[in-house]
Amino acid sequence: MRIDSHQHFWTYDPSQYDWIPQGSNIHRDFGPSDLKPLLDSVKLDGCVAVQARQSLAENDYLCKLAAQHDWIRGVVGWIDLRSEQVDEQAAAFRALPKAVGVRHVVQGETDPEFMARAPFRRGISTLQKHGLVYDILIFEHQLDDAIALVKAFPEQPFVIDHIAKPRIKEKSIRAWSEKMTEISHYANASIKLSGMVTEADHSTWKLSELEPYWEVVLQAFGPDRILFGSDWPVIRLASSYERWIEIVSRWLDRLTPKDREKIWGENATRFYKLDR
């Protein structure tokens, strides 16, 4: 099964999606009818819908869509990991159709100790018993804290979104590469091959600028822990969906057919337990 492990749906509301650039080509609604033709055109079987709002209402919204469309294979939602009611929130979310994981927009937190704080750690500690994985959304400078988090919960599955958003536009790779290698030593950490073009210059990026980052990811995590993702529709800021598929296909050509299929969807299916 070939899966896009990372995409979003939203009904645009400026009060809820203030991070969306005004006047951009993602400054509108995006729903299943927009994505399905793209999946069909590149022969993908389904997707994992990931939260774009930090509210419990987002869980209901995405899981309702997933219940209506069998090709939406899983939902990564949001719960308040710092809440005293986190256990109840996790249980309620897990009971919804196709709920598979949760994510917090840590990249937007100004507290440099956010992932080390006791309330957040307590929330993370509740996820495993509910069968929920955790998507790590951070910027490169937060990698040390992500490493500490992954190390502290060896039985909790984690996946790093968007290869931890390296500073591709600045052609900065060395420090990020070292941290990628370090975090890959923990078997409970996987990584999404997604969100790269939007970390480069949106209008002038070249394939040659992306390739060194791909090489680091492949070397560090290997084909067993890399999940293909598009970050659609955010990717539209810098690339078409089809162009990203072409790039990933080119990168994977040198791998064995078995390893290619792992990255294209088998890893996502296993990690998120999409075939349960």
C-alpha positions as CSV (number, residue, x, y, z in Angstrom):
1,M,0.0,0.0,0.0
2,R,1.4,3.4,-1.1
3,I,0.7,6.1,1.4
4,D,1.2,9.9,1.7
5,S,1.9,9.9,5.5
6,H,1.5,13.7,5.9
7,Q,-1.1,16.0,4.5
8,H,-3.7,18.5,5.8
9,F,-7.3,19.5,5.3
10,W,-8.9,22.7,6.4
11,T,-11.8,25.1,6.0
12,Y,-10.0,28.4,6.0
13,D,-10.7,30.7,8.9
14,P,-8.2,33.5,9.6
15,S,-8.7,33.2,13.3
16,Q,-7.8,29.6,13.4
17,Y,-5.2,29.4,10.7
18,D,-3.2,32.6,11.2
19,W,0.0,30.9,10.0
20,I,-1.3,30.7,6.4
21,P,0.2,33.5,4.3
22,Q,-2.4,36.0,3.2
23,G,-2.9,36.0,-0.6
24,S,-0.9,32.8,-1.1
25,N,-2.0,29.8,-3.1
26,I,-3.0,27.9,0.2
27,H,-5.1,30.8,1.4
28,R,-8.4,28.9,0.8
29,D,-10.2,25.7,1.7
30,F,-8.7,22.3,1.0
31,G,-10.7,19.1,1.3
32,P,-10.7,15.5,0.2
33,S,-12.1,16.4,-3.2
34,D,-8.9,18.4,-3.8
35,L,-6.5,15.7,-2.8
36,K,-8.0,12.5,-4.2
37,P,-7.3,13.4,-7.9
38,L,-3.7,14.0,-6.9
39,L,-3.4,10.7,-5.1
40,D,-4.9,8.9,-8.1
41,S,-2.7,10.7,-10.6
42,V,0.5,9.4,-8.9
43,K,-0.9,6.0,-7.9
44,L,-1.0,6.5,-4.2
45,D,-3.6,4.4,-2.3
46,G,-4.3,6.7,0.6
47,C,-3.0,9.2,3.1
48,V,-2.7,10.2,6.8
49,A,-4.4,13.4,7.7
50,V,-2.5,15.5,10.2
51,Q,-3.8,18.3,12.5
52,A,-3.4,21.9,11.4
53,R,-5.2,23.4,14.4
54,Q,-4.5,22.9,18.1
55,S,-8.0,22.1,19.3
56,L,-10.1,19.1,20.1
57,A,-12.5,20.2,17.4
58,E,-9.8,19.3,14.9
59,N,-10.0,15.7,15.9
60,D,-13.7,15.5,15.3
61,Y,-13.3,17.3,11.9
62,L,-10.5,15.0,10.6
63,C,-11.9,11.8,11.9
64,K,-15.3,12.6,10.4
65,L,-13.6,13.0,7.0
66,A,-11.7,9.8,7.5
67,A,-15.0,8.0,8.3
68,Q,-16.4,9.3,5.0
69,H,-13.4,8.4,2.8
70,D,-11.8,5.0,3.1
71,W,-8.6,6.2,1.5
72,I,-8.0,8.6,4.5
73,R,-6.3,5.7,6.3
74,G,-5.4,7.5,9.6
75,V,-5.6,10.7,11.5
76,V,-2.9,12.4,13.6
77,G,-4.8,14.7,15.9
78,W,-4.2,17.0,18.8
79,I,-4.8,16.7,22.5
80,D,-3.6,19.0,25.3
81,L,-0.6,17.0,26.5
82,R,-0.1,19.4,29.4
83,S,-3.7,19.1,30.7
84,E,-4.6,17.3,33.9
85,Q,-7.2,15.6,31.7
86,V,-4.8,14.3,29.1
87,D,-5.6,10.7,29.8
88,E,-9.3,11.3,29.2
89,Q,-8.5,13.3,26.1
90,A,-6.3,10.6,24.7
91,A,-8.9,7.9,25.3
92,A,-11.7,10.0,23.7
93,F,-9.5,10.7,20.6
94,R,-8.5,7.0,20.3
95,A,-12.1,6.1,20.2
96,L,-12.7,8.1,17.1
97,P,-12.5,6.6,13.6
98,K,-8.9,6.0,12.4
99,A,-7.2,7.9,15.2
100,V,-3.6,6.8,15.1
101,G,-1.4,9.6,16.6
102,V,-1.1,13.1,18.0
103,R,1.0,16.1,17.4
104,H,1.7,19.4,19.1
105,V,3.2,22.4,17.2
106,V,6.3,22.6,19.3
107,Q,8.0,24.7,16.6
108,G,5.7,27.5,17.7
109,E,6.5,27.3,21.4
110,T,8.7,30.1,22.7
111,D,9.7,28.2,25.9
112,P,13.1,26.6,25.1
113,E,12.4,24.0,27.8
114,F,8.9,23.1,26.5
115,M,9.7,19.4,25.7
116,A,11.5,19.0,29.1
117,R,8.7,20.4,31.3
118,A,7.0,17.9,33.5
119,P,3.4,18.5,32.3
120,F,4.4,17.8,28.6
121,R,6.4,14.7,29.6
122,R,3.5,13.4,31.7
123,G,1.3,13.8,28.6
124,I,3.7,11.9,26.4
125,S,3.8,9.1,29.0
126,T,0.1,8.5,28.5
127,L,0.2,7.9,24.7
128,Q,1.6,4.4,24.6
129,K,-1.2,2.8,26.6
130,H,-3.7,4.3,24.2
131,G,-1.8,3.0,21.2
132,L,-1.0,6.5,19.9
133,V,2.2,7.5,18.2
134,Y,3.7,11.0,18.5
135,D,4.6,13.3,15.6
136,I,7.5,15.6,16.5
137,L,7.1,19.0,14.8
138,I,10.2,21.2,15.5
139,F,12.7,23.4,13.9
140,E,16.3,22.3,13.7
141,H,17.4,24.3,16.7
142,Q,15.1,22.2,18.9
143,L,16.7,18.9,18.0
144,D,18.6,18.5,21.2
145,D,15.4,18.6,23.2
146,A,13.8,16.1,20.7
147,I,16.7,13.8,21.2
148,A,16.2,14.0,25.0
149,L,12.5,13.3,24.6
150,V,13.0,10.2,22.4
151,K,15.6,8.9,24.8
152,A,13.4,9.4,27.8
153,F,10.5,7.3,26.4
154,P,12.1,4.3,24.6
155,E,8.9,2.4,24.3
156,Q,7.0,5.3,22.7
157,P,7.1,5.5,18.9
158,F,8.0,8.9,17.5
159,V,8.3,10.2,14.0
160,I,10.1,13.5,13.1
161,D,8.1,15.6,10.7
162,H,9.7,17.3,7.8
163,I,13.2,16.0,8.6
164,A,13.2,18.5,11.5
165,K,13.1,21.5,9.2
166,P,16.8,22.1,8.4
167,R,17.8,25.6,7.1
168,I,18.0,24.5,3.5
169,K,17.6,28.1,2.3
170,E,20.8,29.0,4.1
171,K,22.5,25.8,2.9
172,S,23.2,25.0,6.5
173,I,23.7,21.2,7.0
174,R,26.5,20.2,9.3
175,A,25.0,20.8,12.7
176,W,21.6,19.4,11.5
177,S,23.3,16.3,10.1
178,E,25.1,15.6,13.3
179,K,21.8,15.7,15.3
180,M,20.0,13.6,12.7
181,T,22.7,10.9,13.1
182,E,22.4,11.1,16.9
183,I,18.6,10.9,17.1
184,S,18.6,8.0,14.6
185,H,20.5,5.9,17.1
186,Y,17.2,5.5,19.0
187,A,15.1,2.7,17.4
188,N,11.8,4.3,18.5
189,A,12.5,7.3,16.2
190,S,11.4,7.4,12.5
191,I,11.4,10.3,10.1
192,K,9.1,11.8,7.4
193,L,10.6,12.6,4.1
194,S,8.4,15.7,3.7
195,G,8.4,19.5,4.1
196,M,11.8,20.0,2.4
197,V,11.0,22.3,-0.5
198,T,9.3,24.8,1.8
199,E,12.5,25.1,3.9
200,A,14.3,26.1,0.7
201,D,13.8,29.3,-1.2
202,H,10.2,28.9,-2.4
203,S,10.8,30.4,-5.9
204,T,14.5,29.5,-6.7
205,W,15.2,26.2,-5.0
206,K,17.1,23.5,-7.0
207,L,17.1,19.8,-6.7
208,S,20.8,19.9,-6.1
209,E,20.2,21.9,-2.9
210,L,17.8,19.2,-1.5
211,E,19.8,16.1,-2.3
212,P,22.5,16.4,0.5
213,Y,19.7,16.5,3.1
214,W,18.1,13.4,1.6
215,E,21.5,11.6,1.7
216,V,21.8,12.3,5.4
217,V,18.3,11.0,6.1
218,L,18.9,7.8,4.1
219,Q,22.3,7.2,5.7
220,A,21.0,7.9,9.3
221,F,17.6,6.2,9.3
222,G,17.8,3.6,6.4
223,P,14.9,2.5,4.4
224,D,13.1,0.9,7.3
225,R,12.4,4.1,9.2
226,I,11.7,6.7,6.5
227,L,8.1,7.6,5.7
228,F,7.1,9.4,2.5
229,G,5.0,12.5,3.0
230,S,4.0,15.5,0.9
231,D,2.9,18.1,3.5
232,W,0.1,19.0,1.0
233,P,-1.3,21.6,0.6
234,V,1.5,23.5,2.3
235,I,3.9,22.2,-0.3
236,R,2.1,24.3,-2.9
237,L,4.0,27.3,-1.6
238,A,7.1,25.9,-3.3
239,S,6.2,23.0,-5.5
240,S,3.4,21.0,-7.1
241,Y,2.4,17.7,-5.7
242,E,3.5,15.9,-8.8
243,R,7.0,17.5,-8.8
244,W,7.6,16.3,-5.3
245,I,6.6,12.8,-6.3
246,E,9.0,13.0,-9.2
247,I,11.9,14.1,-6.9
248,V,11.3,11.3,-4.4
249,S,10.9,8.7,-7.2
250,R,14.3,9.8,-8.5
251,W,15.9,9.5,-5.1
252,L,14.5,6.1,-4.5
253,D,15.4,4.7,-7.9
254,R,18.8,3.4,-6.6
255,L,17.2,1.4,-3.8
256,T,15.9,-2.1,-4.2
257,P,12.2,-2.5,-5.1
258,K,11.5,-3.8,-1.6
259,D,13.1,-0.8,0.1
260,R,11.3,1.6,-2.2
261,E,8.0,0.1,-1.2
262,K,8.9,0.5,2.5
263,I,9.4,4.2,2.1
264,W,6.4,4.7,-0.2
265,G,4.0,3.2,2.2
266,E,4.9,0.0,4.1
267,N,6.7,2.0,6.8
268,A,3.7,4.3,7.3
269,T,1.3,1.4,7.4
270,R,3.4,-0.3,10.0
271,F,4.2,2.8,12.1
272,Y,0.6,4.1,12.3
273,K,-0.9,0.6,12.2
274,L,-3.1,1.6,9.3
275,D,-4.1,-2.0,8.5
276,R,-5.6,-2.8,11.8
